[in-house]
Amino acid sequence: MTDLLIELRRAVRLLAKSPGFTFVAAGTLALAIGVNSAIFSIVNGLLLKPVAFDRPDEVVHVFSARKDATRDFRQFSHAEYIELRASEGTFSEVAGLGFGLAGVGPQPGEMKRSFICVVSDNFFPVLGARLHSGRSFNAEESRPNSNIQVAVASYPFWQKMGGRPDFLGSTVFVNDRPHTIIGIAPKGFSGVSVALAPQLYLPFGVFHQTSGAFGDTEQSNLESPNAWVFNITARLAPGLDLESVKPRLPALGDRLTEIQPAGVQGTREVIVTKPAKFSISTTPESDESVTGLGILLIAMAGVVLLIASLNLANMLLARGTARAREIAIRLAVGASRWQIVRQLLIEGFVLALLGGAIGILLSVWSNSLLEQSFEGLLRTFNFALTAQLTPDATAVAATFVACMVATLVFSLGPALRASKADVVHDLKAQSGDEAAHGRWNRFFAGRHILVMAQMTLSLVLLFAAGLFLRGALNASGVMPGFNPQGAVVAEIDYSLINTKGPEAASRQQLVLERVRSMPGVQAAGMSTLIPYGNITNTSRIMPANAPIPEAAGPDAPRPGTGGIYTAITRDYLASIGVRILQGRDFTDVESTQKEGPSVCIVDELMAKALFPDGDALGQRVRYTQPPSDGSPAEMEIVGIVSWHRHDIQDDAPARRRIYVPLAKAFSPGVYMMMRLPTEDPGAVLNFIPTLRAAMREVDPTMPVLNVSPLAEEMARTITLWITRLGAFMFGVFGSIALLLAVVGVYGVKAYAVERRTREIGIRIALGAERRDVFALIMRQGALQIAVSVGVGIVLSLLVGQVLASLLYDVKPWDPVVLGTAAVLLVAATLVACFVPARRAVGVNPITALRSE
C-alpha cells in the first residue's frame, strides 16, 4: 500500500509538471465521461428503475379481453376488482387504480387541471411503497361513494407546495371540494409509470367526483356493474411466475364472465404481463422501442468514450516515446517491467479520475437543463416528474467504472509498449530517431491505426446526428392534412368547477354560440381531442351486417378497423380546415342531443377499409365493443372527410378517423376551435384577448385552461419534442466526436513532424522542394482519411438501418446526410493535417541538423 501511495504521488507530480498535456488529456476525458455519465443517469432514472419499490419481480399488470376474434380490451369494474381481490392462489394482493383529470389547487379560485389517480386502499403496499410521511387510505375511505374527502400527495406536489412540514393535515381543493392531505408518497414513487406521477392520489370513495382521463366520463358510479374504469396491478402468489400462473387464468376469466351485467355479450379472458414502464394503457404494451432507444444512446455515448480513449492512447504513445530514455534509465538501474507498467497505469488512472470528476459536473449541469425542459413540457399536462435524471450514487459508481475501463483502453497498450524497451538502443538513440522506418510501417503505425479508428467512429456519429436532424426537420415540416394557420384553440373543462352532465353541456353550447357570432369568426366547433394534442382515444368499428368471427388466438386478425375516436360538434371540421369529401357535417340536433340519430363521420381511409368495393356513404357500421352506457352500437355514416394526421408519427394506413356527435360521448372538458379569416400570426394573437373577453361575458366562471393559436399548440407535441431532443443529443455526440477526431489527427501529425524534423531537414538540405515536403505529409494524411471514410460509410449504413426504424420518414442510406457527414469530417481532418504540414515546410535544415 505504501508503494502504491508513493507511485500515486509521483504520478500527480509528473502530471503537474506537464500542465498542457494534463489539461488536454483531462479535458478530452471530461467531455467523453461527462456524456456517458449524463446518458447513464437518464437511462438509470427511466429504464433501469423498477415500477415497484419492493420485490418488483412479483408485480404484474392484469388485463381483461373479450374472448373472441375482436380481442377488445377494457378496464375492470369495481365488482370485477373485488372478485379478483378475493381470488385465492393466483394473486397475493390486488390493487385497483383509475386515472383522472381534476382541478387541483390550494384555493378554489387557484385550481389547475391536474393528472390524478384514484386508488384502492392497498395500492401503495402492493407496489412496495412506504409513504414518506402520514398514512394511506383505509377500507372505509375506499368504499364506493363513501365521499370521505382525503388525499395522498405525490412527493413532487408536496415540494411544489413549499415542502413545508405542516403539509400533513392541510387542505387542497379538488374540483372545488376541500380534501385533507393524510399522506405524502415516497420520493421517486410514480405509481405504475416509472417517470410520471399524478399530482394527487384519491381513494375509491370519491371517484364519482372526478373526471376520467381517457374513458367515459359519465361512468362515475362505482356501484354500476358496467362502470369499467379501473386498471389492475397485482402481486403474484408465492412461488408463481408469468408462465406458471397461466393455467390459473381461465378460471378467473370464467368468474368475470359470470358477473357481467345482463346484455353484455362475449366471455372474458384474463391476461397477465410484466408492467410496461411507460404505459398506463388498458391494453398490454411493451417497452421495446424505448429500451431500444436507450440502448442506442448508451452505445453512442460509449463510442464517444472509445474515441476519447483512442485519442488519449495516441497522446500517451507519443509521451511514452518522448520518455523512452527515462524509462530505459529506470530499467537499467533495476526497475522491473511490471513496476513501469504499474506507474504508467496509475498516471492514466489519475487522468481518468480527474476527467471523471469534471465529467460528472458537466453531466449534472446538462441533465439539470434537460430536467427543466422536461418539466416545462409536462406542465402542459400537470404530471409530476419523479425520474431522477441527474447523477446519483449509482451514476457516480458507473462513472468510476467508466474511468477504470477508459484507463485500461488508453493506458494499458502504451504502458506495455513503453515498458518493452531496448535499454542499450534507447540510451544511445537520438531524440529524433524513429523505431520504425518505411512508408508502410509509418502508415500502419499503432498511433495512425488509432487515429483512423477515431475518424471512422466519428463519421458514424456524425451520420447518426444527421439522421436525427433529418427526422426532426421532416417531422417539423410534415403536412398535417389540415390548415393550422388562422385557427385558435381554447381548452375549457367544467369538471374543474364540479359541473357535469346537462349543465356543463348547456354552458358549453352557450359559449360556442357566442363565439360563432363574433365578427371575423368563420367557423367554430368543439371536440374532445385535437390533432397533435398528445392524447389519443381509439375505437374499432365494422360493417353492421358483418358477423364477428368465432373465438380465435391472440395473434389472429381482429375484426373491424381501428381509428382515432373523437366526439365533435357541427363546424369543428370546418374550423380546423378538414375538407368534407362526401356527405355532410353533423347537425345541431345530432351534436347536442344524446337521444338524436346515431350517426358518424369517417375519413377516406376508414371508408376504404370498411367498404373496399363500394361507397361507404349511407352505410351502417357498429362498434366491435358495444358502448358501456347501453347506447346503440350501430351508426350511419353521414360524411367522409379527407385524411389528416393526429400526430407527427402517424402512418396513413394505420391512423384512420372516426367522428361521432359530442352528445354521444359527452365530456365536460373540450377544445373549442375557431377559424379566422386571416393566417397572419400577429393578427391571430391579437384576436385572443377579444376572444377571452367574449367567452367571459357569457360565463364569467368558465374554467379556461388555455387559449392559443393552433400552430403553437402543435409545436408543443411530445413526439416533436422527443425528436428534437434526439437531434440535439446526437448533434452533441457528433460534435464532440468530430472535435476529438480533429484533435487526434492534429496531435499525431504534429508529433510525426516533430519526430521527423531531422529527416525533413536532411531532405531540404539535399534539394527537396518545400512543396514536396508539404505533399509528403498531406498525402499520408489524405490516404488515412480515405481509408477511415470508406470503413465509416459501411458502418454508418448499418447504423442507419437501426435509426430508420425509430425516426420519422428517414432513409438508412440517406445520401445527403452521409455525404454531408463525410465532407465535414474530411474537411476538418484535412485542416488538422494542414497545420503540421505547413510547419514542416518551415523547417530550417541548418537548425534542424544542429539541434541533433
Secondary structure as GFF3:
##gff-version 3
##sequence-region A 1 852
A	DSSP	alpha_helix	2	17	.	.	.	ID=ss1
A	DSSP	alpha_helix	19	46	.	.	.	ID=ss2
A	DSSP	three_ten_helix	56	58	.	.	.	ID=ss3
A	DSSP	beta_strand	59	66	.	.	.	ID=ss4
A	DSSP	beta_strand	73	74	.	.	.	ID=ss5
A	DSSP	alpha_helix	78	86	.	.	.	ID=ss6
A	DSSP	beta_strand	91	105	.	.	.	ID=ss7
A	DSSP	three_ten_helix	108	110	.	.	.	ID=ss8
A	DSSP	beta_strand	112	119	.	.	.	ID=ss9
A	DSSP	alpha_helix	123	126	.	.	.	ID=ss10
A	DSSP	beta_strand	133	134	.	.	.	ID=ss11
A	DSSP	beta_strand	150	153	.	.	.	ID=ss12
A	DSSP	alpha_helix	155	160	.	.	.	ID=ss13
A	DSSP	three_ten_helix	165	167	.	.	.	ID=ss14
A	DSSP	beta_strand	171	174	.	.	.	ID=ss15
A	DSSP	beta_strand	177	184	.	.	.	ID=ss16
A	DSSP	beta_strand	196	197	.	.	.	ID=ss17
A	DSSP	beta_strand	200	203	.	.	.	ID=ss18
A	DSSP	three_ten_helix	204	209	.	.	.	ID=ss19
A	DSSP	beta_strand	211	212	.	.	.	ID=ss20
A	DSSP	beta_strand	231	236	.	.	.	ID=ss21
A	DSSP	alpha_helix	242	245	.	.	.	ID=ss22
A	DSSP	three_ten_helix	246	248	.	.	.	ID=ss23
A	DSSP	alpha_helix	249	258	.	.	.	ID=ss24
A	DSSP	beta_strand	268	273	.	.	.	ID=ss25
A	DSSP	alpha_helix	288	322	.	.	.	ID=ss26
A	DSSP	alpha_helix	324	332	.	.	.	ID=ss27
A	DSSP	alpha_helix	337	378	.	.	.	ID=ss28
A	DSSP	beta_strand	384	385	.	.	.	ID=ss29
A	DSSP	alpha_helix	393	419	.	.	.	ID=ss30
A	DSSP	alpha_helix	423	428	.	.	.	ID=ss31
A	DSSP	alpha_helix	439	443	.	.	.	ID=ss32
A	DSSP	alpha_helix	446	476	.	.	.	ID=ss33
A	DSSP	beta_strand	487	493	.	.	.	ID=ss34
A	DSSP	three_ten_helix	494	497	.	.	.	ID=ss35
A	DSSP	alpha_helix	501	516	.	.	.	ID=ss36
A	DSSP	beta_strand	523	527	.	.	.	ID=ss37
A	DSSP	beta_strand	538	543	.	.	.	ID=ss38
A	DSSP	beta_strand	561	568	.	.	.	ID=ss39
A	DSSP	alpha_helix	572	576	.	.	.	ID=ss40
A	DSSP	beta_strand	580	583	.	.	.	ID=ss41
A	DSSP	alpha_helix	588	592	.	.	.	ID=ss42
A	DSSP	beta_strand	599	603	.	.	.	ID=ss43
A	DSSP	alpha_helix	604	610	.	.	.	ID=ss44
A	DSSP	beta_strand	620	623	.	.	.	ID=ss45
A	DSSP	beta_strand	634	641	.	.	.	ID=ss46
A	DSSP	beta_strand	657	661	.	.	.	ID=ss47
A	DSSP	three_ten_helix	662	665	.	.	.	ID=ss48
A	DSSP	beta_strand	669	675	.	.	.	ID=ss49
A	DSSP	alpha_helix	681	698	.	.	.	ID=ss50
A	DSSP	beta_strand	704	709	.	.	.	ID=ss51
A	DSSP	alpha_helix	710	715	.	.	.	ID=ss52
A	DSSP	alpha_helix	718	755	.	.	.	ID=ss53
A	DSSP	alpha_helix	757	765	.	.	.	ID=ss54
A	DSSP	alpha_helix	770	804	.	.	.	ID=ss55
A	DSSP	alpha_helix	815	841	.	.	.	ID=ss56
A	DSSP	alpha_helix	845	850	.	.	.	ID=ss57
###
